[in-house]
């Protein structure tokens, strides 16, 4: 097998800061806690001296705790229901880190084609090449004094397709070898102390290999938006359409779990289906009315919640 090209290993690469990513991140209302936690962790990878300087000012003598934090494996798992903002956050968080730390950050989204065609050794070779590419790029981002000049984020969406548990009885030998290659890649990045992070997104946390989960510095859980989060998403657009706070509250309630619905709308349901449906229902001859907006919101069936099968 010839050495794979960048286009074979990765989907479209993005260099941050990027205005489009900045706008997408700003639209992720209701995810403030996840954004804050993930940006801090990535910021430490880019600029560990920032954390050390903070410790000198606030907790002089706490070197052990600080070094444990700095040396955590550069792996974060974003897990949760469909449409909960995992991938959107992973794809755009690099912009916030780049602006805060005033360095360039490059996103490498690994392609699902990296699984290969099942030929012996192919998946292992593709994954090894992907991690080597990230490692080589990150190695160039430290000067001789150890100062970081940039960072790399390796994004693995639908991570269970590449790092599923090796304990599964039906797992093919080639898949097991691929998981081994994935773990070696993460360990190599961690050992090198490079300014890089691996972000894995999955709907099936229990399907990930236990050794992968153990290496995660953090597992962040994403759920369906509650009423306050749904209001944060819907209120700005609905107020522009002339709905009052009480009207908006009725629409928010209509997008929740009710009348036999087990779950309410996901974040993507709200932005890609509910709001567009309300507008299109009135277009082109009418105007959006509160009563009709509630009816339309009730008519939008939430995306079914992802159910993990027993393992």
Secondary structure, 3 states (H helix, E strand, C coil): CCCCCHHHHECCCEEECCHHHHHHHHCCCCCHHHHHHHHHHHHHHHCHHHHHHHHHHHCCCCHHHHHHHHCCCCEEEEEECCCCCHHHHHHHHHHHHHHHHCCEEEEEEECHHHHCCCCCCHHHHHHHHHHHHHHHHHHCCECCCCCECEEEEEEECCHHHCCECCCCCCCCHHHHHHHHHHHHHHHHHHHHCCCEEEEEEECCHHHECHHHHHHCCEEEEECCCCHHHHHHHHHHHHHHCCCCHHHHHHHHHHCCCCCCCCCCCCHHHHHHHHHHHHHHHHCCCCCCCHHHHHHHHHHCCCCCCCCCCCC
